[in-house]
Amino acid sequence: MAASNSIEPRLFLNPIFTTSTTTNSSTSLHIQNFKLKLPHFPTKNPTLVFTLNSSSGSATTNNNNDNTIITPYPDDPDPEPVSAVSSEIRTRDGRDRRKIVKVAWEKLVRWSRTWRSKAKTDILERTNKVVVLGGGSFGTAMAAHVANKKSQLKVYMLMRDPAVCQSINEKHCNCRYFPEQKLPENVIATTDAKTALLGADYCLHAMPVQFSSSFLEGISDYVDPGLPFISLSKGLELNTLRMMSQIIPQALRNPRQPFIALSGPSFALELMNKLPTAMVVASKDRKLANAVQQLLASKHLRISTSSDVTGVEIAGALKNVLAIAAGIVVGMNLGNNSMAALVAQGCSEIRWLATKMGAKPATITGLSGTGDIMLTCFVNLSRNRTVGVRLGSGEKLDDILSSMNQVLVNPSMQPLLGKL
């Protein structure tokens, strides 16, 4: 069956079954055709026929063979064989025919997976250049992850610090965040926006939320209108309370700029060490979400897809507030009971707010919600939790921030925290 490599057959979207039965009186042979119409299958006439032949003779008949064959429907103008799916299933009289259909369907599923596997390799093969905006810890970790998937893939990191840029290009390490971790040789750092963005297939945005708008406005002249932006940034913009899905299109002056949000429980250090991790990509464009899933997924990084952009972004932003509060509980030695009550009530309030904004409740209980909350509230690697612990111990906010190597994810919390 002829099909374009860019089209993925979706065999599970509204299949339509119709049946017809004919009987041969001389041989007591029933022939039943199950016509399976696949509305999203990439052919001119997306109809397949399951031909089920079974004998219904007397008990003395010994050769009761059932043949299951999948062939294109006879009126298909392009009757190229789908697959040589043929098997013999020995049955006795009265056996449920649904078992035969089930076997044929399972074979069709296996055949469809080969198409999906081919599509996955095609995405990576067609990708030649990826740009990462920002040279922080998570941006560096994602740059290394993508670069490890394909040695011929060029991964450019656009950053402001010339010293870190030189360290990456000459020593293949980020001297500020990962001085002991070696980066792939196909990771290239630059301070020139035009060089980084020219010809890029995907853009991973890893800039802090509070500086994203001004930064993107400065490089907007070099951004292709069709360049997909994968946002790694979590948080809300101070004063405007805008999410990244609003900041990026407005800063680039392109309301149709392709956007994907990447979120989930993930520490940059563990990602660099290739420890098992699961994350979610969210986009209103299903095909784009699937393409990014195929680009990022690997043996140690599992990527799920979602269409709930609002839920993923809100959960990723508000969990940081909860993490600061959880750290304060630890710093003040308020005990485990208080911690459990705080996190439980915090999850409930995040879910309430997110659903009021149009998010799906299931998103808040998934990787980008509950998963990220558990990681950032209970693990010492969380910088927001660390800030809370030091605040609860009596330190001043200004002293804490000046001693940190990384940006606090929610600077909008600083006016409130300063009063503690």
N, C-alpha and C positions, 0 to 999 in steps of 0.2 A: 504494500500500500504506500503510495507516494506521499511524503509529508515533509514539510520544511523543518529544518533543525531548530528553528526559533519557536516552533509551536509545540507545546506540550499537551498530549492528549489527556483530557480530564474524564476518566471513565466512570466516575462516581457522581456526576452531576445529572440528576434526573434521567436515568435510563428508562426506556419505554419498552415493555415486553408485550408482544402479541403472539398468539399460538395458533397453530392449525394442525390437524391430524388427518392422515389418510391411512386406509387399511387395505392390505393385499389379501383377498379372500382365499387365494390358493395356498399361500404360505403362512397365513395367520400372523403377518408382520405389520406392526403398527409403526408408522413413520410420523414423528411429531417434530414440527419445526418451531423453534422459539426465536422470533425475530427481536433482536435487541437493537434499538435505535439509540445512538449516542449523540445528542445534540451538539456537543462540543468537540466531537472527534474530527480531526483534520482531514476529511475526505469530502468528495463532491456529494456522495450519498452515504451518510454515516449509518449504515444498517448492517448488522451481522446476523447470521443465522446459526443457531445451534440445532443440528439435525440429530435426533435421538431415535435410533432404530432398536426395537425390542420385539422379541417373539412372545406371543401369548398362547402357544400351543398347549397340548395336554402335558401331563406329568411325565409322559414317556419321552418327550423331546429332550435330547441331551445337549444339543449345541445352541443354548440360549445366550448368544453374545450380544452385547450392547456396544455400539460404536458411537463415540462422541466426536464430532468434527466441527470445527469453526471455519467457516468460509464466508467470503463476501456475498452479499445478497445478489441474486442473479441479475437484477436490473441496474447494478452498479456500472456506470460507464467506464470505470477504471478497475477491472476485476483482478488487480494484482493480489496474490495471496497474502493474507494477513500473517499467518503463522502456521507451521505444520503442527497444529495441536491435535493429536489423535491418540486415543487410548482405548483399550478394551476393558470394559468393566463387566465382569461376570455376575449376573444377577439371577435370582430365582423368581418364579411367578409371585406376584403380589408385592415385590419389594418396592419401596417408595421411590418414584422417579425423581423426586427432589434431590436425592443423593447424587444422581447422575448430573443434574444441572449444577449442583454445588461443586463437583469436581471440575466441570468445564469452566465455571466461573473462577475458580481458584487459578486455573491455568491462564485465563485471560488477565487476571490480576498480576500474575508473575510476568506475563508478557508486557503489561503496561509499565511495570517497574523498570524494565530494560530501557524503555523510552525515557523515563524520568532520570535514570542514571546517566544516559547520554546527554540529556539537557543540562545536568549538573556540570559535567565536564565541559560542555560548550560554553557555559558562562565564564568559567575560569580561563578557558583557552582564548576567548574573545577579549578578555581584559588584559590590557598591556600596561596601564599606568593608574596608580591610585595615589591621591594626595591626602596627607593628614595635616590639618590646620592645628598647630599647637605642638609644643615639645614637652608637655607635662608627662607625668607617670603613666596615665592610662592611654594617652595618645601614643606614647612610645611603645607601650605593650601591644596595642592594636596594630601599629605599624610593623612590628616584628612578627606578629602572628600572621598578618596577610602576606608579608614577604616570604615567610617560610613555606607557604603553600605552593609557590611557583618561583623558581630561581630566575626565570626570564622576566618576571614582573618587576617593574620599576615602582618603588614606593618612595615618594617625595614627602619630606616633612618640612612644612613652612613654619619657621620660628623667628623670634626676634633677637635671641641671645647669640651673638657670633661665637662665643666661647663654646657653648654647647653644640652649635652647628659644626665647628671645627672638630670637636671631640668625636662626633658621630661619623664624620667623613674620614677622619684619619685613624682613629682608634676603634671605631665601630662599637661605641658605647655612649650612653648618655651620662656624662660625668656628674651631673647634678642629681639624678634620680636613681640610676642603675649603673653605678661605676664598675660593678663586678659582673654585670651581665653583658655578654657579647651579642651584638645585633647582626642580622644577616647583611652580607655585603651589598645586597641590592636595595638597602635602605639608604637614601640620599637626603641629606639635610641642606636647606637653602634658606636665605633670607629674602630672596627675590620672588614676589608673588607671581609674576608672569611666567617665570621658569617652572614653578611648581604646578601651576594650573593649566598650562598649555597642553592640550591633548589628553587631559585626565578623563578616565572613564567613571570614576567614583571619587567622592570627597568625604573624608571622615572629619567631622567638626569636633575638635577636642579643646576648644578655647573655653575659659570660664564664662559663665552666662553673663556676668555683669560687664564684660569687655567685648562681648560678641558683636553687638550692634555697630559700634564704632569701627571695629576691626573689619567687619564684612563690608561696610560702606567704603572703606579704603581700598579694598581689592575687587570691588564689584565690576570694574571695567574688564577684568580678566576672567570672569566667571562665565562659562557657557550657559545659556538659558536652559539647556536640557541636562546639565550636570546634576546627578542625584547627590543630595546632601544627606549623609548619615550622621545624625547628631549623637555624640557621646556625652554631651553636657547635660547635667541635671540641675534644676533649680528654676526660680522665677526671677525675672528682672526687677530690680529695686524700683520702687515708685510706680512703674507701669504694670507690674505683675504679669508681664507677657511670658508665654512659654516659648521654647525654641522653635516650635512649629509656626509661631507668629513672628518671631524676631528675624529668622533667616529670610523669608520671602519679602518682608518689608525692607530690610536692610539692603537687599539685592535689587529692590524695585522690580520684582518679578513674582506676582502672586501665584504663578504656576510652576515655580521652581520645585522639582521633585524632592520630596522630603521623606526621610525615614528616621524613626527614633529607635535607638538601641539602648536597652536597659536590662537590669537584672542583677542578681547577687554576684559581684565580681570584684576582686581586688587585683590591682595591676601586677603586684608581685607574684601572685599565684598564677596569673595568666602568663607572665614571662617564664615561669618555671614549668609551664605546660601541665598544670594540674587540672583535673576534670572540672569543667565550668559549664553552666547552662544560662543562656540569656534569651531575650526575645526582641525581635524587630517588629515595629509597628508602622504601617503605612496604609493610607486609604486606597492606594494602588496595589491590588493583590499581586499582579505580575512583578511589580518592583520589589515587593516584600519577599517574594519567592527568589528573585534574582540575588538579592542581598543575602538571603539565607544560604544560598549555594556558594556565594563568594566567601562568606565568613566561616561556615561550618567546617569542622575538622574532627579528627579522632578525639581530641580533648576538649573541644568547644562545641556544645550542642546549641543550635539556634532554632527557636520556635518563632512562628509568625502570628501576627495579630493585626486587626484592622482598627483597634481601639487606641488611636494615637493619644487622645486626651487622657485616658486612664493610665497609660504607660508613663506619660510625662508628669502628671499630677502625683502619682504614687512615687516616682523617682525624686520629685522635689520635696514633698512633705515628709518623706521618711527621714530626711536629714534633720528636720526640726525635732522629730521624735528621738533621733539618735543623740542630740545634744541634751535633751531632757533625761534620757537614760543614763548618760554619762554623769549628769549632776546627781542623780540618785546614788550612783556608785561613789562619787566623790564625797557625798555627805553621809555615807554609810547608813542609808535608810533601809537596807535589807532587801531580800529577794521578794518578799510579799509586795512591797511597794513597786519594785521593778515590774513584776507580773501585772499588777493593776494598771500601771502607767502604760505599758506597751499594749495591753488589751484594749484599754479605753482609747488610746491613740489610734489603733487600727480601726476601731469603730468610727471615730470621727473622720479619719481620712476616707473611709469608704462612703460615709454620708456625704461629705463634700464632693467627692469625685462623681458620685452618681447624680448629684444635683447639677453638675457641670456637663452631664451627658455621658459619663464613662459607664462601662459595664461592671457590675459588681464582681463578676468572675475575674476580671483583670486585677482587681485589688487583692484578691486571694491567690494570685498566681506569682510567677517569678518576679515580675517588676514591682509587685506590691509586698505581700507577706514575705516572699523570699528575700528581697532586698532589705526589708525592715529587720528581719531576724539577723542578717549578717551585720548590718551597720549598728544595731543596738547592743549586740552581745559580744562582738569581737574587738580586740584591742587595736587591730590595724585600722579601724575606722577613725579618720581624723576628726570628724564631727563628734563622735563619742569621746575622743581624747580631749577636745575642747571642753565638753561638759564635765568630764572628770576633774580637770584642772580648775574650772569655775567652782565646782562643788567643794573643792579643797581650799578655796579662798583666794586663788590667784586673780589678778586683774586681767580683763579681756585684752587690753592693749599689750600687756606683757606677753600674753599667750600668743597673740597673732604675730607679734614681732619675732618670736622665736620659732615660728613654724616655717617649714620649707615649702609647704603647699598652701594653696588658697582654700580658705574656708568655703565650703560649697554654698552656703546661704549667707552672704554678707548682709542681706536684708534683715537678718536677725541681730546684727550688731547693736543697733540702738536699744533693743530690748535687753540684750545680754549685758550691755554696759551698765544697766541699772541694778544688776544683781550684786 
